[in-house]
Each structure stands twice: as C-alpha cells, then as structure tokens.
C-alpha cells in the first residue's frame, strides 16, 4: 500500500501556490463523520495555511459518500468555487454495498473531472476497517484532507497556468 510509504500530511510548503484569491468548495459526507469531519478540518486548516480566506471556503454536507457526486456537481453549477474537494469514508462491511458505493462515487467524481471546467478532488477514503480510516484522518499516516487541500490549490493554479 502506497500510503504506508508516504505520510499524507508531508509536502514541501514552498511548492504550493498562494491560495489567497482562490475559492474552494468542500462537500463532506455525514456518514462516518468521526473520520470525514477530521478530513474536512485538515483540508480547511491547510487551505488557510496557504492563504485561503475563510469566506472563500464553502462547506456543505451530504448524507453519504454516494451523494458526493451530486453535491460536487451542485457546487460547480453554483459558480462560487474554483475547485471542489469531495470528502467521504467508506469502510468495508459484510455485503457488496462497499463495492457499489466506492465504484459509483469514484466514477461520478471522475466523470465530473472529465466534463466540467472545475477540478473535483478525490477525498474518498476506502478502507477495510475503521483503524485504517483513523490512520488516514490525522493518525499515523497523516491526514488525507491535507493532501486534498494541496491538490485543490495546485489544480486551480494549473488551470490558471494553462489558460493564461
């Protein structure tokens, strides 16, 4: 597993563009909120560290991870954001439900990235157990929310570079 060799919160601070004038949407699943709430807070803290204004961070909640695609699409359509971070957590259970939710959400986010002009950052944690999720939500492997925030900043900057 790649994450075992890379802490999600480790990055070169100076390699991240200034986020002062960037606008971010964060759509967060309420399911497994002990995890998604920590991921959201990591993302918000990291965005602010890089200059994002609190007034430029729009946070909305959806019931579960499957609804992240709809939530992200609505944020894109609002015209209020330059990037969307989709945060969710699906923990494997005893039924194939895990597979359907993970696949559907992943395909939905990929579709939004391919068809819209706003990057949607994949912040869906898919784990075999709650301990693995906790490890990625501020535990021993860092916080995936930090990584998502950095990715959002860099993708907005990428879009500006390509279009200038």
C-alpha positions as CSV (number, residue, x, y, z in Angstrom):
1,X,0.0,0.0,0.0
2,X,1.4,3.3,-1.1
3,X,0.2,5.3,1.9
4,X,2.4,3.1,4.2
5,X,5.4,4.8,2.5
6,X,4.1,8.3,2.3
7,X,2.6,10.4,5.1
8,X,-0.5,12.2,3.7
9,X,0.4,15.4,5.5
10,X,4.0,15.7,4.3
11,X,4.7,18.1,1.5
12,X,7.0,20.9,0.5
13,X,5.3,24.1,1.8
14,X,7.1,26.3,-0.7
15,X,5.9,24.2,-3.7
16,X,2.3,25.2,-3.0
17,X,1.0,28.4,-4.8
18,X,-0.6,31.2,-2.8
19,X,-4.3,30.5,-2.3
20,X,-5.4,34.0,-1.3
21,X,-7.6,34.6,-4.2
22,X,-8.9,31.1,-4.7
23,X,-12.4,29.8,-3.9
24,X,-12.9,26.3,-2.6
25,X,-16.0,24.1,-2.1
26,X,-15.8,21.2,0.3
27,X,-18.6,18.6,0.2
28,X,-18.5,16.3,3.2
29,X,-20.3,13.0,3.8
30,X,-22.1,12.8,7.1
31,X,-21.6,9.0,7.2
32,X,-18.5,8.1,9.3
33,X,-18.3,11.8,10.4
34,X,-15.7,10.9,13.0
35,X,-13.5,10.4,10.0
36,X,-14.9,12.9,7.5
37,X,-15.0,15.7,10.0
38,X,-11.3,15.2,10.7
39,X,-10.6,15.2,7.0
40,X,-12.6,18.3,6.5
41,X,-10.8,20.1,9.3
42,X,-7.4,19.1,7.9
43,X,-8.4,20.4,4.5
44,X,-9.7,23.7,5.9
45,X,-6.6,24.2,8.1
46,X,-4.2,23.5,5.2
47,X,-6.1,25.9,2.8
48,X,-5.9,28.6,5.4
49,X,-2.1,28.0,5.9
50,X,-1.7,28.8,2.2
51,X,-3.7,32.0,2.3
52,X,-7.3,30.9,1.6
53,X,-9.8,33.3,3.2
54,X,-12.4,31.6,5.4
55,X,-15.1,33.5,3.4
56,X,-13.7,31.7,0.2
57,X,-14.2,28.2,1.7
58,X,-17.8,26.9,1.2
59,X,-18.6,23.7,3.2
60,X,-21.7,21.7,2.6
61,X,-22.7,18.2,3.9
62,X,-24.4,15.3,2.2
63,X,-25.8,12.2,3.8
64,X,-23.3,9.7,2.4
65,X,-20.4,9.2,0.1
66,X,-22.6,8.2,-2.8
67,X,-24.1,11.7,-2.7
68,X,-20.7,13.4,-3.0
69,X,-21.0,13.5,-6.8
70,X,-24.3,15.3,-6.7
71,X,-23.0,17.7,-4.0
72,X,-19.9,18.4,-6.1
73,X,-21.9,19.0,-9.2
74,X,-24.2,21.5,-7.4
75,X,-21.1,23.4,-6.2
76,X,-19.7,23.5,-9.7
77,X,-23.0,24.8,-11.1
78,X,-23.2,27.5,-8.4
79,X,-20.2,29.3,-9.9
80,X,-19.0,30.1,-6.4
81,X,-15.9,27.8,-6.4
82,X,-12.6,27.3,-8.3
83,X,-12.3,23.7,-7.1
84,X,-14.3,21.2,-5.1
85,X,-12.9,18.8,-2.5
86,X,-15.2,15.7,-2.1
87,X,-14.6,14.1,1.3
88,X,-16.1,10.7,2.3
89,X,-15.2,7.5,4.1
90,X,-16.5,4.0,3.2
91,X,-15.4,1.1,5.4
92,X,-15.8,-2.4,4.1
93,X,-18.6,-4.4,5.6
94,X,-20.1,-7.9,5.2
95,X,-22.0,-7.1,2.0
96,X,-21.1,-5.9,-1.6
97,X,-22.5,-2.5,-0.7
98,X,-19.0,-1.2,-0.2
99,X,-18.0,-2.1,-3.7
100,X,-21.0,-0.4,-5.3
101,X,-20.6,2.8,-3.2
102,X,-16.9,3.0,-3.9
103,X,-17.2,2.3,-7.6
104,X,-20.2,4.7,-8.1
105,X,-18.6,7.5,-6.2
106,X,-15.3,7.1,-8.0
107,X,-16.9,7.0,-11.4
108,X,-19.1,10.0,-10.6
109,X,-16.1,12.2,-9.5
110,X,-14.1,11.1,-12.5
111,X,-17.0,12.0,-14.8
112,X,-17.2,15.5,-13.2
113,X,-13.5,16.0,-13.8
114,X,-13.8,14.9,-17.4
115,X,-16.9,17.0,-18.2
116,X,-16.7,20.2,-16.1
117,X,-14.3,23.1,-16.0
118,X,-13.7,22.9,-12.3
119,X,-11.4,20.3,-10.7
120,X,-13.0,17.9,-8.2
121,X,-10.5,16.5,-5.8
122,X,-10.9,12.8,-4.7
123,X,-11.0,12.7,-0.9
124,X,-12.8,9.4,-0.6
125,X,-11.2,7.1,1.9
126,X,-12.0,3.4,1.2
127,X,-10.7,1.1,3.9
128,X,-11.1,-2.4,5.2
129,X,-11.6,-1.3,8.8
130,X,-12.1,1.8,11.0
131,X,-8.5,1.7,12.2
132,X,-7.2,2.2,8.6
133,X,-9.6,5.2,8.2
134,X,-8.4,6.7,11.5
135,X,-4.8,6.3,10.4
136,X,-5.6,8.5,7.3
137,X,-7.7,11.1,9.2
138,X,-4.9,12.6,11.3
139,X,-3.5,9.3,12.6
140,X,-0.1,7.7,12.0
141,X,-0.4,8.1,8.2
142,X,-1.3,11.8,8.3
143,X,-4.5,13.5,7.1
144,X,-5.9,12.9,3.6
145,X,-7.6,16.3,4.0
146,X,-4.3,18.0,3.9
147,X,-3.3,16.2,0.7
148,X,-6.7,17.1,-0.8
149,X,-6.3,20.8,0.0
150,X,-2.8,20.9,-1.6
151,X,-4.2,19.1,-4.6
152,X,-7.0,21.6,-4.9
153,X,-4.7,24.6,-4.7
154,X,-2.3,23.1,-7.3
155,X,-5.1,22.2,-9.7
156,X,-6.6,25.7,-9.6
157,X,-3.1,27.1,-10.3
158,X,-2.6,24.5,-13.1
159,X,-5.9,25.7,-14.7
160,X,-4.7,29.3,-14.5
161,X,-1.3,28.5,-16.0
162,X,-2.9,26.5,-18.9
163,X,-5.5,29.2,-19.6
164,X,-3.2,32.3,-19.4
